[in-house]
Amino acid sequence: MAHISPGGGLSPLSWETPAERADRNLLELLQELRVVQTGVQIVFAFLLGVAFTSQFPRLDTFERSTYVVTLLLTVVSSALLATPVALHRGLFHRGAKIRIVALSARLAEIGLVFLALALNGVVLLPMDVVLGLTAAVTITAATLTMFTGLWFILPRALRRPNP
């Protein structure tokens, strides 16, 4: 017997087996990661190019440290966001899809944390060079708050059932 969801359609639980749900969830997750990974690659390429500009030797110790930390945050983010693909490839057809999906979702969340930090480093460095440290920290605090709200607080708030 089909279950009718509150919206009037069939509930996914009525037509999906756990294996089918895992397949669908993995496909959705991998598609999301493709989109995010492209952005990470662009940020990484930008950061690599910065080191070869004529302005780079003029950076002070704080700015160089910001650059190095931001570059490394981008590398860690890229590794975390690509790991689900490696897990899928390494465990393909081994009956581990439900575990792959669970671990991959967690890795994606952690990867987004590192990506948010990296993107804020990308904001901090040029703002410091252009506007000075006080303005850079203020602007970066605002962008960090934005990422925290949109990427982490909002999804968790929407998980709560409606009263």
Beta strands, then each sheet from edge to edge (+ up, - down):
end
